[in-house]
Amino acid sequence: MELEDIRREYIKGGLRRKDLLNDPIDQFNLWLQQAIDAKMMDPTAMTVATVDETGQPYQRIVLLKHCDQDGFVFYTNLGSRKAQHVEHNAKVSLHFPWHNLERQVNIIGVAEKLSTVENMKYFASRPKESQIAALASKQSSRISARGVLEGKFLELKQKFAKGEIPVPSFWGGYRIRPTSIEFWQGGEHRLHDRFLYSHEENQWDIDRLAP
């Protein structure tokens, strides 16, 4: 089969303006809970897109760790490539692909660093192995072999076998404050339903977009 022949119909049902909540964060949390209830694999996985100093875009998948009226939160190594991009250009986009529900959510916003208290609170809630991995890995740096990383992990695991692991100074989180959020629902005959929430003058305006 040729790639251009691979297609399917979207039959999960449409999306109408009357179905939408007035606040996009409430609408997002509703869809996220439905993705969780549907037992989708990695429902909190999202693509984070950033741009480097030359204008080259990059994408990677991270996990959403919190969402409220202030924005969308994820954690990373503050020396990573994505963090370096944000330092230069705080405008980012997020994308949630919930294929089984024939839904997507696209978010455009501005990244800001979390406070030390927020970082410490979340780091302490992580499994110990995840804490050690954060300490062992200098994210995005070049390494000669996987064995180097595994050796560092084992060394730190022994070092902190009986003690608490300190929050690395190079580790923390970002909150993406949204300026627009688009909800996409697949429709028959490629007549998809798209609604865009735009933040204007301290309120959210809702527009239907052509598919």
C-alpha positions as CSV (number, residue, x, y, z in Angstrom):
1,M,0.0,0.0,0.0
2,E,1.3,3.5,-0.8
3,L,1.5,6.1,1.9
4,E,-1.0,8.3,0.1
5,D,-3.6,5.5,0.3
6,I,-3.5,5.2,4.1
7,R,-6.6,6.9,5.4
8,R,-9.6,6.4,7.6
9,E,-12.8,8.1,8.5
10,Y,-13.2,9.9,11.8
11,I,-16.5,8.6,13.4
12,K,-16.3,9.4,17.1
13,G,-18.8,12.3,16.7
14,G,-18.6,16.0,16.2
15,L,-18.0,19.0,18.4
16,R,-20.5,21.9,18.7
17,R,-20.2,25.3,20.3
18,K,-22.9,24.4,22.8
19,D,-20.8,21.4,24.0
20,L,-17.9,23.7,25.0
21,L,-17.2,25.1,28.4
22,N,-16.6,28.8,28.6
23,D,-13.2,28.4,30.1
24,P,-10.6,26.5,28.0
25,I,-8.7,25.2,31.1
26,D,-12.0,23.6,32.3
27,Q,-12.6,22.2,28.8
28,F,-9.0,20.8,28.7
29,N,-9.3,19.1,32.0
30,L,-12.6,17.6,30.9
31,W,-11.0,16.1,27.8
32,L,-7.9,15.0,29.7
33,Q,-10.1,13.2,32.3
34,Q,-12.0,11.5,29.4
35,A,-8.6,10.4,27.9
36,I,-7.6,9.0,31.3
37,D,-11.0,7.2,31.7
38,A,-10.6,5.7,28.2
39,K,-7.3,4.2,29.5
40,M,-5.3,5.8,26.7
41,M,-1.6,5.1,26.8
42,D,0.3,8.2,28.2
43,P,-2.7,10.6,28.2
44,T,-0.5,13.3,29.7
45,A,2.2,13.1,27.0
46,M,2.5,16.3,25.1
47,T,4.8,17.6,22.4
48,V,6.7,20.7,23.4
49,A,7.9,22.9,20.5
50,T,10.6,25.5,21.0
51,V,12.8,27.6,18.6
52,D,16.6,28.1,18.8
53,E,18.5,31.3,18.1
54,T,18.6,30.7,14.4
55,G,14.9,30.1,14.1
56,Q,15.2,26.4,13.9
57,P,12.2,24.7,15.6
58,Y,12.6,21.6,17.7
59,Q,10.0,19.2,19.2
60,R,10.1,16.6,22.0
61,I,7.6,14.7,24.1
62,V,7.4,15.4,27.8
63,L,4.7,14.7,30.5
64,L,2.2,17.2,31.8
65,K,2.5,17.3,35.6
66,H,0.0,19.9,36.5
67,C,-2.7,22.1,34.9
68,D,-4.7,24.9,36.5
69,Q,-5.8,28.4,35.7
70,D,-2.2,29.6,35.7
71,G,-1.1,27.2,33.0
72,F,0.5,23.9,32.1
73,V,3.5,22.6,34.0
74,F,6.3,20.2,33.1
75,Y,9.8,19.5,34.5
76,T,13.2,19.2,32.9
77,N,16.9,19.7,33.2
78,L,17.5,23.5,33.2
79,G,20.6,23.0,31.1
80,S,18.8,21.0,28.4
81,R,18.3,22.2,24.8
82,K,14.7,23.0,25.4
83,A,15.6,25.1,28.4
84,Q,18.3,27.0,26.4
85,H,15.7,27.7,23.8
86,V,13.2,29.0,26.3
87,E,15.9,31.3,27.8
88,H,16.3,32.9,24.4
89,N,12.6,32.8,23.3
90,A,10.0,32.0,25.9
91,K,7.2,31.5,23.3
92,V,6.4,27.8,23.0
93,S,3.6,25.5,21.8
94,L,2.2,22.3,23.2
95,H,0.3,19.6,21.4
96,F,-1.7,16.7,22.9
97,P,-2.5,13.9,20.4
98,W,-5.4,11.8,21.7
99,H,-5.7,9.6,18.7
100,N,-8.1,7.0,20.1
101,L,-10.6,9.7,20.8
102,E,-9.9,11.4,17.5
103,R,-8.9,14.6,19.4
104,Q,-6.1,17.1,19.5
105,V,-5.4,20.1,21.7
106,N,-2.9,22.8,20.5
107,I,-1.7,25.4,23.0
108,I,0.4,28.5,22.4
109,G,1.8,30.3,25.3
110,V,4.8,31.8,27.2
111,A,7.1,29.7,29.4
112,E,8.2,30.9,32.9
113,K,10.3,29.1,35.5
114,L,8.6,27.6,38.6
115,S,9.6,28.8,42.0
116,T,12.2,26.9,44.1
117,V,9.4,25.8,46.5
118,E,7.4,24.3,43.6
119,N,10.5,22.5,42.3
120,M,11.4,21.0,45.7
121,K,7.8,19.9,46.3
122,Y,7.5,18.0,43.1
123,F,11.1,16.6,43.2
124,A,10.4,15.1,46.7
125,S,7.3,13.4,45.3
126,R,9.2,11.5,42.5
127,P,10.4,7.9,42.9
128,K,13.9,7.7,44.2
129,E,15.2,6.2,41.0
130,S,13.8,9.1,39.0
131,Q,15.5,11.5,41.4
132,I,18.8,9.8,40.9
133,A,18.3,9.8,37.1
134,A,17.8,13.5,37.1
135,L,21.0,13.9,39.1
136,A,23.0,11.6,36.9
137,S,22.0,12.9,33.5
138,K,23.3,16.1,32.0
139,Q,20.4,16.3,29.5
140,S,21.1,16.9,25.8
141,S,24.9,16.7,26.4
142,R,26.9,14.3,24.2
143,I,28.1,11.0,25.9
144,S,30.4,8.3,24.6
145,A,28.2,5.3,25.5
146,R,25.2,4.4,27.5
147,G,27.5,2.6,30.0
148,V,28.8,6.0,31.1
149,L,25.2,7.1,32.1
150,E,24.4,3.7,33.8
151,G,27.7,3.8,35.7
152,K,26.9,7.3,37.0
153,F,23.4,6.2,38.0
154,L,24.7,3.2,40.0
155,E,27.4,5.4,41.7
156,L,24.7,7.9,42.8
157,K,22.3,5.1,43.8
158,Q,25.0,3.7,46.2
159,K,25.9,7.2,47.5
160,F,22.3,8.0,48.4
161,A,21.2,4.5,49.4
162,K,20.3,5.6,52.9
163,G,19.9,9.4,52.6
164,E,17.7,12.0,50.9
165,I,18.6,13.1,47.4
166,P,19.1,16.9,47.1
167,V,17.2,18.8,44.4
168,P,19.8,19.4,41.7
169,S,20.4,23.1,41.0
170,F,20.1,22.4,37.3
171,W,16.7,20.8,37.5
172,G,13.3,22.5,37.7
173,G,10.0,23.2,36.0
174,Y,8.2,25.5,33.6
175,R,4.7,26.8,33.6
176,I,3.3,27.6,30.1
177,R,0.8,30.4,30.4
178,P,-1.5,30.0,27.4
179,T,-2.5,32.8,25.0
180,S,-4.6,30.5,22.8
181,I,-5.9,26.9,23.0
182,E,-7.4,25.0,20.1
183,F,-9.6,22.0,20.5
184,W,-9.8,19.6,17.4
185,Q,-12.3,16.8,17.0
186,G,-12.2,14.6,14.0
187,G,-15.2,14.6,11.7
188,E,-16.6,12.5,8.8
189,H,-15.4,13.4,5.3
190,R,-12.5,15.4,6.8
191,L,-15.0,18.0,8.0
192,H,-13.3,18.3,11.3
193,D,-14.5,20.5,14.2
194,R,-12.0,23.1,15.4
195,F,-12.6,25.7,18.1
196,L,-10.0,28.3,19.1
197,Y,-10.0,30.1,22.5
198,S,-8.0,33.3,22.3
199,H,-7.1,35.3,25.4
200,E,-8.1,39.0,24.8
201,E,-8.5,41.7,27.4
202,N,-8.6,39.3,30.4
203,Q,-11.3,37.1,28.8
204,W,-11.4,34.1,26.4
205,D,-13.0,34.6,23.0
206,I,-14.1,31.4,21.1
207,D,-14.1,31.1,17.3
208,R,-14.8,28.1,15.1
209,L,-12.1,27.5,12.5
210,A,-12.5,25.8,9.1
211,P,-10.9,22.3,9.1
